[in-house]
């Protein structure tokens, strides 16, 4: 029997200086210089039986190294809502880019779910090219390798089952092994797209993010996401869009702008 879940978006940082030209592969001439901030999230899926983290974000050290700025580290937002990092037993790593796999060492009790093709990509010949390896941080990839050797990684090859009502789905294009997550909620299926879709505009206008290793695969992945959401684009949640915090309600009044509830009906 399938279960239903609460889904929380936890914002831990932002980059307010970005423009549309920074976010779209082919920005339109009339909007390439327009402001288009990016938010940094991790996501929490939970019910009475289990709590599952989606991605681990990045820390202040990584932010400094890459010229980014975050408000707090992801574990601090988790602690704010009463979730201790050691209590998380399952973490889905959507892909190994620096802003999604950067604090794995802080989740000492967790097993990590990853597409096998992402590990092969992040440790293979493509990483000999500087332009291909830029979104990755070697220390993060090495951490995942160590987790493999300690028996803490479950690899998936395409679609995979995580728990009743939670599945992962290979949706390549942004990275070779990126995966999205389909979650059953009381209001129907919700698809956490991660960086398969950074912004609503990527999938709604079919304009890929500027870091795309395979544009054709990305566009096909957009179709896959829509199908996973039962044909409803509104139930596909992008990985970095500030509009998430406007389209879904705060978990509690005091978490407005920080923790929002994605299993609730969308407000706009």
C-alpha positions in Angstrom: 0.0 0.0 0.0 1.4 3.4 -1.0 2.0 6.1 1.6 1.6 9.9 1.4 4.1 12.4 2.6 4.7 16.0 3.6 7.3 17.8 1.5 9.2 20.8 2.8 11.5 23.2 0.8 14.2 24.5 3.0 16.0 27.7 1.8 19.5 28.2 3.1 20.9 30.8 0.7 20.5 32.9 -2.5 22.3 34.7 -5.2 20.4 37.9 -5.9 22.8 39.2 -8.5 22.1 36.8 -11.3 20.6 37.8 -14.6 18.5 35.9 -17.1 21.6 35.5 -19.2 23.2 33.6 -16.3 20.3 31.1 -16.1 19.1 30.4 -19.7 21.1 28.7 -22.4 19.6 30.9 -25.0 18.2 34.0 -23.3 15.8 36.1 -25.3 17.2 39.4 -26.5 14.7 41.4 -24.6 15.2 39.8 -21.2 18.9 38.6 -21.1 19.8 41.5 -18.7 16.8 41.2 -16.5 17.2 40.2 -12.8 16.7 36.5 -12.1 17.8 35.6 -8.6 18.6 32.0 -7.7 17.6 30.4 -4.4 19.4 27.4 -2.8 17.2 24.7 -1.3 17.3 21.3 0.2 14.1 19.3 0.4 12.6 17.1 3.2 10.2 14.3 2.6 8.5 12.8 5.6 5.6 11.1 7.3 5.1 9.2 10.5 7.2 6.3 9.2 10.3 7.9 7.7 12.2 11.1 7.0 14.2 11.4 3.8 16.5 14.3 2.8 16.9 15.4 -0.9 20.4 16.7 -1.4 22.8 18.2 1.2 23.5 21.6 -0.3 26.9 23.3 0.4 28.6 25.0 3.3 30.3 28.3 4.0 33.7 27.0 3.0 32.4 26.0 -0.4 30.5 29.2 -0.7 33.7 31.2 -0.1 35.7 29.1 -2.6 33.1 29.7 -5.3 32.3 33.3 -4.6 28.9 32.5 -3.3 27.1 33.5 -0.1 24.7 31.5 2.0 22.7 32.6 5.0 23.1 29.4 7.0 24.3 25.9 6.3 21.5 23.3 5.5 21.8 21.5 8.8 21.0 24.7 10.6 17.7 25.0 8.8 17.0 21.3 9.5 17.7 21.9 13.2 15.3 24.9 13.2 12.4 22.6 12.3 13.5 20.0 14.8 15.3 17.6 12.5 18.8 16.5 13.8 21.2 15.4 11.0 22.0 12.2 12.7 18.2 11.2 12.6 18.2 11.1 8.8 18.7 7.6 7.6 18.1 8.1 3.9 19.3 10.9 1.6 18.7 11.1 -2.1 21.5 12.9 -3.9 20.0 14.1 -7.2 23.5 14.7 -8.7 27.0 15.5 -7.6 27.3 19.2 -8.4 28.8 21.2 -5.6 25.5 22.8 -4.5 23.7 19.4 -4.1 26.3 17.1 -2.5 28.4 19.5 -0.4 27.7 18.5 3.2 27.3 14.8 3.1 29.9 14.3 5.9 27.4 16.0 8.3 24.9 13.2 7.8 26.7 10.5 9.6 23.8 8.0 9.8 22.5 8.3 6.3 22.5 6.0 3.3 22.8 7.8 0.0 20.8 7.1 -3.1 22.6 8.0 -6.4 22.3 7.1 -10.1 25.2 4.8 -11.1 25.6 6.9 -14.2 26.3 10.0 -12.2 29.1 8.3 -10.3 30.5 7.1 -13.6 30.4 10.6 -15.0 31.9 12.3 -12.0 34.8 10.0 -11.8 35.3 9.3 -15.5 37.1 10.7 -18.6 34.8 13.8 -18.9 36.3 15.1 -15.7 39.6 15.6 -17.6 37.9 18.6 -19.3 37.9 21.7 -17.1 34.6 22.9 -18.6 32.9 19.6 -17.7 34.2 19.3 -14.1 33.6 23.0 -13.1 30.2 22.2 -11.3 31.8 19.4 -9.3 34.1 19.6 -6.3 36.6 16.8 -6.0 36.3 16.5 -2.2 32.5 15.9 -2.6 33.0 13.2 -5.2 35.7 11.6 -3.0 33.3 11.6 -0.1 30.8 9.7 -2.1 33.5 7.2 -3.2 34.3 6.7 0.5 30.6 6.1 1.2 30.6 3.5 -1.5 33.5 1.7 0.2 31.8 1.9 3.6 28.5 0.4 2.3 26.4 3.6 2.5 25.5 4.1 -1.1 22.6 2.5 -3.0 22.9 2.9 -6.7 20.0 3.2 -9.1 20.0 2.5 -12.8 17.1 4.5 -14.2 13.9 4.3 -12.2 14.3 3.2 -8.6 12.1 2.6 -5.5 13.0 4.4 -2.3 10.0 3.8 -0.1 6.3 3.2 -0.6 5.1 6.3 -2.5 8.7 7.6 -3.3 10.6 6.8 -6.5 13.6 8.2 -8.3 13.8 8.7 -12.1 16.9 9.3 -14.3 16.3 12.6 -16.2 19.7 13.4 -17.9 20.7 16.6 -19.7 22.0 19.0 -17.0 24.3 16.2 -15.7 24.6 12.7 -17.0 23.2 11.0 -14.0 20.8 13.5 -12.5 17.6 12.1 -11.1 14.2 13.5 -10.1 11.9 12.3 -7.3 8.2 11.5 -7.5 6.5 11.8 -4.2 2.9 10.7 -3.4 1.1 13.3 -1.3 -2.5 13.7 -0.1 -3.1 16.0 -3.1 -1.6 13.7 -5.7 1.9 13.2 -7.1 4.5 15.9 -6.8 7.8 15.8 -8.7 10.9 17.3 -7.2 12.9 18.1 -10.3 16.1 19.3 -8.7 18.3 20.8 -11.5 16.5 18.9 -14.3 14.6 22.2 -14.0 16.2 25.1 -12.2 13.3 27.6 -12.8 9.7 27.3 -13.8 10.6 29.1 -17.0 13.0 26.4 -18.1 10.2 23.8 -18.4 7.3 26.1 -19.1 9.1 27.9 -22.0 11.4 24.9 -22.8 14.5 27.0 -22.4 17.2 24.9 -20.7 19.5 26.2 -18.0 22.9 27.4 -19.3 24.8 24.4 -17.8 23.5 21.7 -20.0 25.6 18.9 -21.3 22.9 17.5 -23.6 20.2 19.8 -24.8 18.2 17.1 -26.5 18.2 14.9 -23.4 17.1 17.9 -21.3 14.1 18.6 -23.4 13.1 14.9 -23.3 13.5 15.0 -19.6 11.1 17.9 -19.4 8.5 15.6 -21.0 9.4 12.9 -18.6 8.8 15.2 -15.6 5.4 16.3 -16.9 4.4 12.6 -17.4 5.5 11.7 -13.9 3.4 14.6 -12.5 0.3 13.2 -14.2 0.5 15.7 -17.0 0.4 18.7 -14.7 3.4 21.0 -15.1 2.2 22.9 -12.0 3.2 19.9 -9.9 6.8 19.9 -11.0 9.0 21.7 -8.5 12.1 23.3 -9.9 15.4 23.1 -7.9 16.2 26.8 -7.5 13.3 29.1 -8.3 12.4 31.8 -5.7 8.8 31.5 -7.0 8.5 28.3 -4.9 8.2 30.5 -1.8 5.4 32.5 -3.4 3.5 29.6 -4.9 3.5 27.4 -1.8 2.5 28.3 1.8 5.0 28.6 4.7 5.2 25.6 6.9 4.5 27.8 9.9 4.1 31.6 10.1 7.6 32.0 11.6 9.2 30.0 8.7 7.9 32.4 6.0 10.6 32.7 3.3 12.6 29.8 4.8 10.6 26.6 5.0 7.6 26.1 2.8 5.2 23.2 2.4 5.1 21.7 -1.1 2.4 19.0 -0.5 -0.2 21.8 -0.1 -2.2 23.0 -3.1 -0.3 25.6 -5.2 -1.4 29.1 -4.5 -0.7 30.5 -8.0 
